[in-house]
Amino acid sequence: MKRTAFYLALSLILTGLVFLVLATQSWNKEQIRQTKYERTLGRVVEIKPLPKDKTYPVIGFYALDSQKVMVHAKHEASRFSSYNLGEVVEIYYDIINPDDTHIVRYEWFWMSFLSITGIAFVGGGLVWGLMIWLRANRRNWLLENGSVLEGVIQSVVQDPQIMLQDKPAFIILCEWKRDENSGVLLFKSEPLAADPTQLLEERETLPIYIDLENPENYWIDISFLNEEREEETRTEESENL
């Protein structure tokens, strides 16, 4: 589970980096476009039909040499980006090759979308990775410096506030009582994706590593669950063979 969480965090970061690379490429293309192309206003003088209810506009405009140019734009128009006959639009065109004409629309949209999405993925992956690291660091500190209690297993419940693999996570509840005159302390395990009830049938207690100076800092050792699941998987595979 910890390894899966780490890989998920890493995949988020890598996905975000891909989006940021695409955003950088989009920005570079826009910079090249700004230097290579001339901007001006044109008018839609004709709308030509294409298959599947699509069209493309024919734009008329005057180039820098005052020569009138009639050319169709380099993208199709659909119901999401339609143009009306006689509509004035802003365009950019290649000074050397005026046939290379584009209508100015959403010029920074993709770069902004890719950048925001990339930052969100990278940020989410880093936060998740940091949480995994802090949890592992806390567990290691407790293993080295914490006191060990034997918590009595009380029940296994599902927490609807924590979702793992599209279903509520399973939580093991343990109790510990110092003596007859002291109160009962309740401990919760880390969230689990699978129901551990069957794997707990032969156990009555679980080791709890705790910082006695800060009782809220504890960790229930359920590492044996992964070992038993791996053993069951190996047994099933050998039986299938």
C-alpha positions in Angstrom: 0.0 0.0 0.0 2.8 2.4 0.9 4.6 1.5 -2.3 1.4 2.1 -4.3 0.9 5.5 -2.7 4.4 6.4 -3.5 4.0 5.4 -7.2 0.7 7.4 -7.4 2.4 10.5 -6.0 5.3 10.0 -8.5 2.8 9.6 -11.4 1.1 12.8 -10.4 4.4 14.7 -10.4 5.4 13.2 -13.8 2.0 13.9 -15.3 2.3 17.5 -14.1 5.7 17.9 -15.6 4.4 16.7 -18.9 1.7 19.3 -18.8 4.3 22.0 -17.9 6.6 20.9 -20.8 3.6 21.2 -23.2 2.8 24.6 -21.7 6.4 25.7 -22.3 6.2 24.5 -25.9 2.9 26.4 -26.4 4.6 29.5 -25.0 7.6 29.1 -27.3 5.3 28.7 -30.3 3.4 31.8 -29.4 6.6 33.8 -29.0 7.7 32.6 -32.5 4.3 33.6 -33.8 4.6 37.0 -32.3 7.9 37.7 -34.2 7.1 35.8 -37.4 3.5 37.0 -38.1 1.9 40.3 -38.6 -1.4 41.1 -36.9 -4.2 43.0 -38.5 -8.0 43.0 -39.0 -9.8 41.0 -41.6 -13.3 40.4 -42.7 -15.2 37.2 -43.3 -16.1 37.4 -47.0 -17.2 33.8 -47.5 -18.1 30.7 -45.5 -17.3 27.4 -47.3 -18.9 24.2 -46.1 -17.0 21.1 -45.1 -18.3 17.5 -44.3 -19.9 16.8 -40.9 -21.6 20.2 -40.6 -18.3 22.0 -40.4 -17.2 25.1 -42.3 -14.2 27.3 -42.7 -14.2 31.1 -43.1 -12.5 32.9 -46.1 -10.9 36.1 -44.8 -10.2 39.2 -46.8 -7.6 41.7 -45.5 -4.9 44.1 -46.7 -1.3 43.1 -46.3 1.5 45.5 -45.4 2.1 46.3 -49.1 -1.6 47.3 -49.4 -2.3 44.3 -51.5 -5.7 42.8 -50.8 -5.5 39.1 -49.8 -8.3 36.6 -49.9 -7.4 33.4 -48.0 -9.2 30.8 -45.9 -8.1 30.5 -42.2 -5.9 27.6 -41.1 -8.6 26.0 -38.9 -12.1 24.7 -39.3 -15.1 26.4 -37.7 -17.7 24.3 -35.8 -20.7 25.1 -33.7 -18.3 26.0 -30.9 -16.4 28.6 -33.0 -18.7 29.8 -35.8 -18.2 33.0 -37.8 -20.7 35.2 -39.5 -20.5 36.6 -43.0 -19.1 40.1 -42.8 -17.8 39.7 -39.3 -14.5 41.5 -38.5 -11.9 39.3 -36.9 -8.3 39.8 -35.8 -5.8 37.7 -37.7 -2.1 37.1 -37.9 -0.4 36.2 -41.2 3.0 35.3 -42.5 4.5 38.5 -44.1 6.4 36.4 -46.6 3.5 33.9 -47.2 0.2 35.6 -46.6 -1.6 32.4 -47.4 -0.5 31.3 -43.9 -3.2 33.1 -42.1 -4.8 32.3 -38.7 -7.6 33.9 -36.8 -6.6 35.2 -33.3 -8.6 33.3 -30.8 -7.8 31.8 -27.4 -4.1 32.5 -28.1 -3.0 32.1 -24.4 -5.8 29.7 -23.4 -3.9 26.4 -23.9 -0.8 27.7 -22.3 -2.7 28.9 -19.3 -4.7 25.6 -19.1 -1.6 23.5 -19.4 0.3 25.5 -16.9 -2.5 25.5 -14.3 -3.1 21.8 -14.7 0.6 21.0 -14.6 1.1 23.1 -11.4 -1.9 21.4 -9.8 -0.6 17.9 -10.6 2.9 18.6 -9.5 1.7 20.4 -6.3 -0.6 17.6 -5.5 2.1 15.0 -6.1 4.6 16.8 -3.9 2.1 17.3 -1.1 1.2 13.6 -1.2 4.8 12.6 -1.3 5.6 14.9 1.6 2.8 13.3 3.6 4.1 9.8 2.8 7.6 10.8 3.9 6.4 12.4 7.1 4.3 9.3 7.9 7.3 7.0 7.2 9.6 9.3 9.2 7.1 9.3 12.2 6.9 5.5 12.0 10.6 5.1 12.0 11.0 7.5 15.0 8.4 5.6 16.9 10.0 2.3 16.2 13.3 3.6 17.5 12.2 5.8 20.4 8.6 4.9 21.2 7.2 2.7 23.9 5.4 -0.5 22.9 1.9 -1.3 24.1 -0.2 -4.4 23.4 -3.5 -3.1 22.2 -6.5 -5.4 22.3 -8.3 -5.7 19.0 -11.9 -4.5 19.3 -13.3 -4.4 15.8 -12.8 -3.5 12.2 -14.9 -0.7 10.8 -15.2 1.3 7.6 -14.6 5.0 7.5 -16.8 6.7 4.8 -14.7 9.8 5.0 -11.6 8.0 3.6 -12.0 6.4 0.2 -9.6 3.7 -1.1 -10.1 2.0 -4.4 -13.6 3.6 -4.7 -14.9 2.3 -1.4 -14.7 3.3 2.3 -11.4 2.4 3.9 -11.2 -0.2 6.7 -9.9 0.8 10.1 -8.7 -1.5 12.9 -9.8 -0.3 16.4 -7.6 -1.3 19.4 -8.0 -0.5 23.1 -5.4 -0.3 25.8 -5.9 -0.1 29.5 -3.1 0.4 32.0 -5.0 -1.1 35.0 -8.4 -1.5 36.5 -8.4 2.1 37.8 -7.3 3.9 34.7 -9.3 4.8 31.6 -9.3 3.1 28.3 -7.3 4.5 25.3 -8.7 3.9 21.8 -6.3 3.6 18.9 -7.0 3.5 15.1 -4.8 1.9 12.5 -3.9 3.3 9.2 -6.6 3.1 6.5 -6.7 -0.2 4.6 -8.1 -0.9 1.2 -9.1 -4.5 2.0 -11.0 -6.0 4.9 -8.4 -7.5 7.3 -11.0 -9.3 9.5 -10.0 -12.9 8.3 -6.3 -12.1 8.8 -6.9 -11.0 12.4 -8.9 -14.1 13.5 -5.9 -15.7 15.3 -4.7 -12.5 16.9 -6.1 -10.8 20.0 -3.6 -7.9 20.3 -1.5 -5.7 18.1 1.7 -3.9 19.0 1.3 -0.1 19.3 4.3 2.2 19.2 3.6 5.4 21.1 5.3 8.5 22.3 4.2 8.6 25.9 4.9 12.4 26.1 2.5 12.9 23.2 0.0 10.0 23.2 -1.6 11.2 20.0 1.6 10.3 18.2 1.4 6.5 17.8 1.5 3.8 15.2 -0.2 0.4 15.2 2.1 -2.2 13.6 0.0 -4.0 10.9 2.9 -4.7 8.6 2.2 -8.5 9.0 -1.0 -8.0 6.9 1.0 -7.4 3.8 3.2 -10.5 4.5 0.2 -12.7 5.0 -1.5 -11.4 1.8 1.6 -12.1 -0.1 1.8 -15.6 1.3 -1.8 -16.2 0.3 -1.1 -14.9 -3.2 1.9 -17.3 -3.5 -0.2 -20.2 -2.2 -3.0 -19.5 -4.7 -0.5 -19.2 -7.6 1.2 -22.5 -6.7 -2.2 -24.2 -6.5 -3.2 -22.9 -9.9 0.0 -24.4 -11.3 
